[in-house]
Amino acid sequence: MCAHRFNRSIVTDADSTSTVLVVEDDDDLRETYWPWLGGDFEVVTASDGEAAPSAVDEMDGDPDIALLNRMMPGLSGRETLEALRERDLDTRYAMVTAVEPDIDIIEMGFDAYLTKPVTETAVREVIDRLQERNNYADALDEYTALLEKKQTLQAHRSDEELAESDEYQQLERRPEQLDEELDETGADDEAFVATLRGIEDER
């Protein structure tokens, strides 16, 4: 069994803020993630499930994405996933495993599933997809907060007062700006708009 250890890379691109946690007991595969991802992400690796919490503790914030090997000696990928989720991290999780998915994955709290052998392309596609979901989540949170403020102001201020307020006009425009920002990321625009309309209809 590997000694519990973790390591990290520092991204040279100052504009990149995404951190990927890799929990993998296979030394060769774990080291492979560095050339695959190290140029675009900060990569933090842990050699097994027991090392994962310490790796997270050493980070400046929560990892954006965690790639977990499902079958590891000691603490399994499933147990590692449960331990990390108990911390309520703002993280998306992908299981990376040679085990073919079965019905039991329904009860597991991961966001994506990669079957080994994995390729750089497959890993990057999953990371991109999970980052897109993070973009949605952030935008939906902001939209909900904006809508709450808008409805509060409409209930307590006159139409004339709101029409004269630059701040309120900015608030009115912000949902459209969110839509445009997501469109620039390549997100599913129609799905996002439908979700926003659903939130507004519920209120």
N, C-alpha and C positions, 0 to 999 in steps of 0.2 A: 504494500500500500504506500502511496506517495506520502511524503511528509506534508503536513498542512502548511501550505505557503501560498502567497499571492504576490502578484507583481503588477506593474502598471506602465503604460506608455504615455508620453506627453505629446500631444498633437502640436505640430509646428504651425498649423493654420489657426491663427488667433480668433477667427470668426466662428470656428466650430465649437459648439458647446455640448454636443451629445457624447454621453459616456456609455460604453458597452461593457457589461460585466460578463465574463466567460467563466463558467464553472465546469471544468473538464479534467478528468483524471488521466486521460491519455496524453502523455507528454508531447508526442509528435503533433497531434491535432491541436492541442492547446497552443503550441508555439506557432502553428500555421495561421492562427487568427491574427497574429501581429502583422505579417505582410499583407494579408487580406484587408484589414480594417485600419491599421495603425496610421495611415496617411490622412484619414478623414474623421476618425473618432479617437477619443481617449479610450484606450482599451485597458481594462483591469481584469487580470486573470486570477482564478483560485484553483488549486490543484485538486480539491475535493469539496464536498458539501460542508464539512466542518470548518474549512477556511473561508467560506463565503461571507459569513457575518463580519469577520475581521476585515475582509476586503472592503465591504460596504462602509465599515466604521472609518476606514482610512480615506474615504472619498470626501470631497468638499460638499457634496450633496448626494441625492439619490441617483442611482444609475438610471439612464433613460430606457435602456434595453438590457435584459439579462438572458443569456443563452445558457441553458442548463442541460448537462448530460443526464438522461433519465436513469441509466444503469451505472451506478458508481458504488464502489465498496464503501462500507461505513454508512454515512448518511446518503440515502438515495436521492435521485433528482426530484422525485415527488416530495420527499421529506424536506429537502432543501427549499423547494418551492413553497411549501407550507410555512417553513420557518421564516422565509423572507416576507411572505405576504402578511404574517402576523405583525410585522413591523410597520405595516401600512405605508410602504414605500410608493412613491409616484413613479412606478416602473411597469413596463410591459415585458411579459415573460414568453420565451420560446423554448420548448423542449427540443433537444437535439439528440436523437437516439437511433439505434439500430433496431429497436423494437417496433414492429408493425402496430399501428394504432388499433385499439380494441374498444369495446363499449365502455370500459372503465375510465377512458379519458374524459367522459362527460362530467365526472365528479372532480376533475383536476382543474385548478384555476389558472391555466396558462392561456396565452393569447394566440399562439401559433405553434405548429408542430413540424419539425424537420426530420426526415428519415435519412440516416447515414447510408452510404457515404455522401457527405455534403460537398458542395462546390462553393467557390467564392461567389459565383453568380446567385446561387440559391440563398446563401446567407445574406447577401446584400439586398436581395428582393424582399426577404422577410423583414429585415431591419427597416427598409424603406416603407413597407406596408404598416409596420407598427408605429413608425414615426408619423405617418399620415393619420393614424388613429389618434395619436397624441395631439396633433394639430386640430382635429375635430373636437376632441374633448376640451381643449383650451378655449376654442372658439365658442362652443356651446355654453361653457361656464360663463364666458364674458357676455354672450348674448342674453342669457337668462338674467344676469345681474343688470344689464342695460334695460331690459324689458321691465324689471321690477321698479327701477328708478323712474322710467317713463310713466308707468301707470300710477306711481305714487304722486308724481308731479301733476299729472292730468287730474287727479282727484282733489288736489289742494291748491292749484293755481289756475287762473283764468286762461282762456285761449289767447287773449291779447298779450298777457304777460309772457307766456311761453313763446309766442311768435317773435317777441322782441328780445329774447334771450339767445345770445350766441352759443352759450354752453348747451342749451337745449337743442338747438339746431345741429350742433355737432353730435349730440347723442342720437338724434334722429338719423343722421347719416352713417353712423358707425356700423350697423348691421350690414349695409351694402358694402362697406369697406372690408368687413370680415369675409364676406362672400368673395370679393375680388382677391383678397390675400390667399384664401384657400385655392382659388382658381389658379393662381400662380404656382402653387405647389403641385398641381396636377391632380388635386383631389376631385372626387365625384361631385361636381357642382349641383346637379339635380337632386342627388340624395341629401346634400347639405341643406339646400333650400327647403326641401320637403320636411326635413327634421325641424328647421326653424319655424316653419309655418305650423307644424304640429304643436310645438311648445306654445306659440302665441294663441292657437285655438283653445288650448287647455286653460288659458287664463281668462 
